[in-house]
Amino acid sequence: MVMEENYGELLMEIAKILQKKYTHMSEISRLTEEMAEELSRDDRVSVQMTLGMRGEEIEKVRECDRKFHLFLDSVPPELKEWLVKASDGRESSSEKYGKEGMLIVRLSKSIRSVWEKTMVIDRHMNKRLAGADSFYTER
């Protein structure tokens, strides 16, 4: 397919960025679980260290997002529209963009899944620590 040939290299570069983002998101998830354990032991020193490490990983995710958005700014409108949908983990159709498109869809779904898992742990931790003042408490 002509379209795949035109975009294959570009989509592979985007997939590499998403792979790095997934790796960092997985580490954030692991550190969040570790922090929850440390909090249950009331180990404040370890929590502070883990928070610092998690902050570094969050910054690496932001860098991946910046790189992704630079690519988005340089692609044709119809590809940009598809990439925006695919990158939020809700796009299932990727036939049009070949194996690279399928890889982007798979990575995006994995990123979304690990993010959702992390948010559940974070929400529980935050409510336990902050109670009614929790970031997650509905106002």
Sequence and secondary structure as in RCSB ss.txt:
>XXXX:A:sequence
MVMEENYGELLMEIAKILQKKYTHMSEISRLTEEMAEELSRDDRVSVQMTLGMRGEEIEKVRECDRKFHLFLDSV
PPELKEWLVKASDGRESSSEKYGKEGMLIVRLSKSIRSVWEKTMVIDRHMNKRLAGADSFYTER
>XXXX:A:secstr
 HHHHHHHHHHHHHHHHHHHHHHHHHHHHHHHHHHHHHHHTT HHHHHHHHHHHHHHHHHHHHHHHHHHHHHHTS
 HHHHHHHHHHHTT     GGGHHHHHHHHHHHHHHHHHHHHHHHHHHHHHHHHHGGG TTS  
